[in-house]
């Protein structure tokens, strides 16, 4: 269970909703969560249905990207093992075109386009073609090729990004959100390697998310073929949102830091920092995946929702 399924509008999610509309398939998810993974015979026995009926359900769930099915050759014959693939499902009810009309703009920041940094080994940065300089040498974080970086990692420290402020005059920011693929940074890889990753907006702490590990059990979907198998392979797609109710990660509130306290207008700089502090309870580093790496092949996607400033209640 590694990823978050992101449905950008209701029409895109219709097939998924149909799959989840079955009590049998919900029971399959529950069983897989309780047992981590099960073969088809075990599932059929628990559900008291035939293998033929189960296969139809499993195929629909696999097509919807809810579960993954792998072959296990360790026992007698070729057993099919099932496990839950998604950690969360996030659905945007309002489609992107409507959001644009309501006052929303988006930008994507390459992971190497940071404006400030301070990192400690183990660390490194790479493009999709090659490493930039040498690993564990923080000096290469200043290399000009960093703007083409597709992945970076460090054990402690921070990277900070200047977010483009395209807010029209006489408007206020109602919500700012950041979508990025993150993991911890262990020597080599370690799926059980928690790390407290802190977030700041304009120097003000907004919350902490604990990454569960530095994932290397399977190769990332977009990770280049030349990338060593014993290095960071993929992360978890996280959505950090700051609005008038506080700060949230994947819809779960992590702090009371609300957008109003920043006083952002069309002239404000917007600086976003991700940090692993020296004194963190779990100082397990940070890996940031960008285009050409991990499971999502994206930079830091920023979405800003805004509305007119009201004067005298109007």
Secondary structure, DSSP 8 states (H G I E B T S, - for coil): --EEEEE-STTTTHHHHHHHT-HHHHHHHHHHHHHS-EEHHHHHHHHT--HHHHHHHHHHHHHTTSEEEEEE-SSSS-EEEEEE-EEEEEE-SS-HHHHHHHHEEEEEE-TT--SEEEEEEEEEEE-SSSBSS-TT-GGGGG-GGGGG-SEEEEEEEEEEEEE-----TTEEEEEEEEEEEEE---SS-BSS--EEEEEEETTEEEEEEEE--BB-SS--SSS-TTS-TTS--B-EEEEEEEETTEEEETTEEEE---GGGG---TT--EEEEEEE-TT-TT---EEEE-TTSTTT---EEEEEEEEE--STT-
